[in-house]
Amino acid sequence: MSSTGSTLTALDNKTFWASPSGDFAFGFQEIGKQGFLLAIWFNKIPARTPKGSPVELNADVRFMLNDIPTGKQISVADFVGTGVAQGF
């Protein structure tokens, strides 16, 4: 969790702000040798999401990440009505 006046610097992928629940993170992700992307990501997934793993909004109105190597489905967000029930 961050406080007013705190800063993030685009130096590596190790510094980020976590949401109060720890489910999400906000920070810089390195893309290439000299570039960074400012991003929000799911912070409680134990390993990086493998390339080619799709995310799906299913019939139960839940975002499910399909982990290609393991075949597991991971719930990453639930929606209620038109708003987000879980989020940053």
PyMOL CGO cylinders between C-alpha atoms (Angstrom):
from pymol import cmd
from pymol.cgo import CYLINDER

trace = [
    CYLINDER, 0.00, 0.00, 0.00, 1.30, 3.44, -0.81, 0.3, 1, 1, 1, 1, 1, 1,
    CYLINDER, 1.30, 3.44, -0.81, 0.82, 6.76, 0.92, 0.3, 1, 1, 1, 1, 1, 1,
    CYLINDER, 0.82, 6.76, 0.92, 0.49, 10.31, -0.38, 0.3, 1, 1, 1, 1, 1, 1,
    CYLINDER, 0.49, 10.31, -0.38, 3.81, 11.56, -1.68, 0.3, 1, 1, 1, 1, 1, 1,
    CYLINDER, 3.81, 11.56, -1.68, 5.32, 8.11, -2.28, 0.3, 1, 1, 1, 1, 1, 1,
    CYLINDER, 5.32, 8.11, -2.28, 6.91, 7.45, -5.68, 0.3, 1, 1, 1, 1, 1, 1,
    CYLINDER, 6.91, 7.45, -5.68, 7.71, 4.57, -8.00, 0.3, 1, 1, 1, 1, 1, 1,
    CYLINDER, 7.71, 4.57, -8.00, 10.76, 4.67, -10.27, 0.3, 1, 1, 1, 1, 1, 1,
    CYLINDER, 10.76, 4.67, -10.27, 11.12, 2.72, -13.52, 0.3, 1, 1, 1, 1, 1, 1,
    CYLINDER, 11.12, 2.72, -13.52, 14.26, 0.75, -12.66, 0.3, 1, 1, 1, 1, 1, 1,
    CYLINDER, 14.26, 0.75, -12.66, 13.18, -2.88, -12.40, 0.3, 1, 1, 1, 1, 1, 1,
    CYLINDER, 13.18, -2.88, -12.40, 10.13, -5.13, -11.85, 0.3, 1, 1, 1, 1, 1, 1,
    CYLINDER, 10.13, -5.13, -11.85, 10.66, -5.41, -8.08, 0.3, 1, 1, 1, 1, 1, 1,
    CYLINDER, 10.66, -5.41, -8.08, 9.09, -2.14, -6.91, 0.3, 1, 1, 1, 1, 1, 1,
    CYLINDER, 9.09, -2.14, -6.91, 5.31, -1.80, -6.97, 0.3, 1, 1, 1, 1, 1, 1,
    CYLINDER, 5.31, -1.80, -6.97, 2.33, -0.77, -4.89, 0.3, 1, 1, 1, 1, 1, 1,
    CYLINDER, 2.33, -0.77, -4.89, 0.01, -3.56, -3.77, 0.3, 1, 1, 1, 1, 1, 1,
    CYLINDER, 0.01, -3.56, -3.77, -3.73, -3.16, -3.25, 0.3, 1, 1, 1, 1, 1, 1,
    CYLINDER, -3.73, -3.16, -3.25, -4.98, -3.42, 0.37, 0.3, 1, 1, 1, 1, 1, 1,
    CYLINDER, -4.98, -3.42, 0.37, -5.94, -7.08, -0.22, 0.3, 1, 1, 1, 1, 1, 1,
    CYLINDER, -5.94, -7.08, -0.22, -2.65, -7.84, -1.97, 0.3, 1, 1, 1, 1, 1, 1,
    CYLINDER, -2.65, -7.84, -1.97, -4.58, -9.25, -4.95, 0.3, 1, 1, 1, 1, 1, 1,
    CYLINDER, -4.58, -9.25, -4.95, -3.40, -6.56, -7.37, 0.3, 1, 1, 1, 1, 1, 1,
    CYLINDER, -3.40, -6.56, -7.37, -0.23, -4.57, -7.94, 0.3, 1, 1, 1, 1, 1, 1,
    CYLINDER, -0.23, -4.57, -7.94, 0.54, -1.31, -9.74, 0.3, 1, 1, 1, 1, 1, 1,
    CYLINDER, 0.54, -1.31, -9.74, 3.99, -0.46, -11.02, 0.3, 1, 1, 1, 1, 1, 1,
    CYLINDER, 3.99, -0.46, -11.02, 6.46, -0.56, -13.89, 0.3, 1, 1, 1, 1, 1, 1,
    CYLINDER, 6.46, -0.56, -13.89, 7.12, -3.71, -15.92, 0.3, 1, 1, 1, 1, 1, 1,
    CYLINDER, 7.12, -3.71, -15.92, 10.24, -3.82, -18.07, 0.3, 1, 1, 1, 1, 1, 1,
    CYLINDER, 10.24, -3.82, -18.07, 9.61, -4.36, -21.78, 0.3, 1, 1, 1, 1, 1, 1,
    CYLINDER, 9.61, -4.36, -21.78, 12.88, -4.61, -23.63, 0.3, 1, 1, 1, 1, 1, 1,
    CYLINDER, 12.88, -4.61, -23.63, 16.23, -3.08, -22.75, 0.3, 1, 1, 1, 1, 1, 1,
    CYLINDER, 16.23, -3.08, -22.75, 15.23, 0.57, -22.31, 0.3, 1, 1, 1, 1, 1, 1,
    CYLINDER, 15.23, 0.57, -22.31, 11.45, 0.57, -21.94, 0.3, 1, 1, 1, 1, 1, 1,
    CYLINDER, 11.45, 0.57, -21.94, 8.90, 0.22, -19.18, 0.3, 1, 1, 1, 1, 1, 1,
    CYLINDER, 8.90, 0.22, -19.18, 5.14, -0.22, -19.17, 0.3, 1, 1, 1, 1, 1, 1,
    CYLINDER, 5.14, -0.22, -19.17, 3.06, 1.25, -16.35, 0.3, 1, 1, 1, 1, 1, 1,
    CYLINDER, 3.06, 1.25, -16.35, 0.71, -1.60, -15.48, 0.3, 1, 1, 1, 1, 1, 1,
    CYLINDER, 0.71, -1.60, -15.48, -1.76, -3.17, -13.07, 0.3, 1, 1, 1, 1, 1, 1,
    CYLINDER, -1.76, -3.17, -13.07, -1.45, -6.95, -12.65, 0.3, 1, 1, 1, 1, 1, 1,
    CYLINDER, -1.45, -6.95, -12.65, -2.78, -9.83, -10.58, 0.3, 1, 1, 1, 1, 1, 1,
    CYLINDER, -2.78, -9.83, -10.58, -0.30, -10.09, -7.72, 0.3, 1, 1, 1, 1, 1, 1,
    CYLINDER, -0.30, -10.09, -7.72, -1.34, -13.39, -6.10, 0.3, 1, 1, 1, 1, 1, 1,
    CYLINDER, -1.34, -13.39, -6.10, -0.68, -15.64, -9.09, 0.3, 1, 1, 1, 1, 1, 1,
    CYLINDER, -0.68, -15.64, -9.09, 2.38, -17.61, -7.90, 0.3, 1, 1, 1, 1, 1, 1,
    CYLINDER, 2.38, -17.61, -7.90, 4.25, -17.52, -11.21, 0.3, 1, 1, 1, 1, 1, 1,
    CYLINDER, 4.25, -17.52, -11.21, 4.17, -15.29, -14.26, 0.3, 1, 1, 1, 1, 1, 1,
    CYLINDER, 4.17, -15.29, -14.26, 1.33, -16.07, -16.63, 0.3, 1, 1, 1, 1, 1, 1,
    CYLINDER, 1.33, -16.07, -16.63, 2.72, -18.25, -19.44, 0.3, 1, 1, 1, 1, 1, 1,
    CYLINDER, 2.72, -18.25, -19.44, 2.58, -16.91, -22.99, 0.3, 1, 1, 1, 1, 1, 1,
    CYLINDER, 2.58, -16.91, -22.99, -0.60, -17.94, -24.78, 0.3, 1, 1, 1, 1, 1, 1,
    CYLINDER, -0.60, -17.94, -24.78, -2.72, -18.31, -21.61, 0.3, 1, 1, 1, 1, 1, 1,
    CYLINDER, -2.72, -18.31, -21.61, -6.13, -16.77, -22.33, 0.3, 1, 1, 1, 1, 1, 1,
    CYLINDER, -6.13, -16.77, -22.33, -8.42, -14.96, -19.92, 0.3, 1, 1, 1, 1, 1, 1,
    CYLINDER, -8.42, -14.96, -19.92, -12.16, -15.53, -20.39, 0.3, 1, 1, 1, 1, 1, 1,
    CYLINDER, -12.16, -15.53, -20.39, -15.31, -13.83, -19.11, 0.3, 1, 1, 1, 1, 1, 1,
    CYLINDER, -15.31, -13.83, -19.11, -17.44, -16.91, -18.46, 0.3, 1, 1, 1, 1, 1, 1,
    CYLINDER, -17.44, -16.91, -18.46, -21.21, -17.41, -18.18, 0.3, 1, 1, 1, 1, 1, 1,
    CYLINDER, -21.21, -17.41, -18.18, -21.04, -16.84, -14.39, 0.3, 1, 1, 1, 1, 1, 1,
    CYLINDER, -21.04, -16.84, -14.39, -19.65, -13.34, -15.14, 0.3, 1, 1, 1, 1, 1, 1,
    CYLINDER, -19.65, -13.34, -15.14, -16.22, -14.22, -13.75, 0.3, 1, 1, 1, 1, 1, 1,
    CYLINDER, -16.22, -14.22, -13.75, -12.82, -13.61, -15.34, 0.3, 1, 1, 1, 1, 1, 1,
    CYLINDER, -12.82, -13.61, -15.34, -11.01, -16.94, -15.52, 0.3, 1, 1, 1, 1, 1, 1,
    CYLINDER, -11.01, -16.94, -15.52, -7.33, -17.30, -16.45, 0.3, 1, 1, 1, 1, 1, 1,
    CYLINDER, -7.33, -17.30, -16.45, -6.65, -20.56, -18.27, 0.3, 1, 1, 1, 1, 1, 1,
    CYLINDER, -6.65, -20.56, -18.27, -3.11, -21.62, -17.33, 0.3, 1, 1, 1, 1, 1, 1,
    CYLINDER, -3.11, -21.62, -17.33, -1.93, -23.46, -20.46, 0.3, 1, 1, 1, 1, 1, 1,
    CYLINDER, -1.93, -23.46, -20.46, 0.90, -25.60, -18.94, 0.3, 1, 1, 1, 1, 1, 1,
    CYLINDER, 0.90, -25.60, -18.94, -1.15, -26.92, -15.98, 0.3, 1, 1, 1, 1, 1, 1,
    CYLINDER, -1.15, -26.92, -15.98, -4.63, -26.82, -17.51, 0.3, 1, 1, 1, 1, 1, 1,
    CYLINDER, -4.63, -26.82, -17.51, -5.92, -25.09, -14.36, 0.3, 1, 1, 1, 1, 1, 1,
    CYLINDER, -5.92, -25.09, -14.36, -8.46, -22.27, -14.37, 0.3, 1, 1, 1, 1, 1, 1,
    CYLINDER, -8.46, -22.27, -14.37, -7.80, -19.44, -11.93, 0.3, 1, 1, 1, 1, 1, 1,
    CYLINDER, -7.80, -19.44, -11.93, -10.55, -16.98, -11.00, 0.3, 1, 1, 1, 1, 1, 1,
    CYLINDER, -10.55, -16.98, -11.00, -9.07, -13.50, -11.25, 0.3, 1, 1, 1, 1, 1, 1,
    CYLINDER, -9.07, -13.50, -11.25, -12.11, -11.21, -10.82, 0.3, 1, 1, 1, 1, 1, 1,
    CYLINDER, -12.11, -11.21, -10.82, -15.83, -11.45, -10.13, 0.3, 1, 1, 1, 1, 1, 1,
    CYLINDER, -15.83, -11.45, -10.13, -18.39, -8.95, -11.38, 0.3, 1, 1, 1, 1, 1, 1,
    CYLINDER, -18.39, -8.95, -11.38, -21.70, -7.93, -9.83, 0.3, 1, 1, 1, 1, 1, 1,
    CYLINDER, -21.70, -7.93, -9.83, -24.14, -6.12, -12.10, 0.3, 1, 1, 1, 1, 1, 1,
    CYLINDER, -24.14, -6.12, -12.10, -22.25, -3.56, -14.15, 0.3, 1, 1, 1, 1, 1, 1,
    CYLINDER, -22.25, -3.56, -14.15, -19.47, -2.90, -11.60, 0.3, 1, 1, 1, 1, 1, 1,
    CYLINDER, -19.47, -2.90, -11.60, -16.41, -4.75, -10.42, 0.3, 1, 1, 1, 1, 1, 1,
    CYLINDER, -16.41, -4.75, -10.42, -16.89, -6.72, -7.21, 0.3, 1, 1, 1, 1, 1, 1,
    CYLINDER, -16.89, -6.72, -7.21, -13.17, -7.25, -6.71, 0.3, 1, 1, 1, 1, 1, 1,
    CYLINDER, -13.17, -7.25, -6.71, -10.61, -4.78, -7.94, 0.3, 1, 1, 1, 1, 1, 1,
    CYLINDER, -10.61, -4.78, -7.94, -7.62, -2.62, -7.18, 0.3, 1, 1, 1, 1, 1, 1,
]
cmd.load_cgo(trace, "trace")
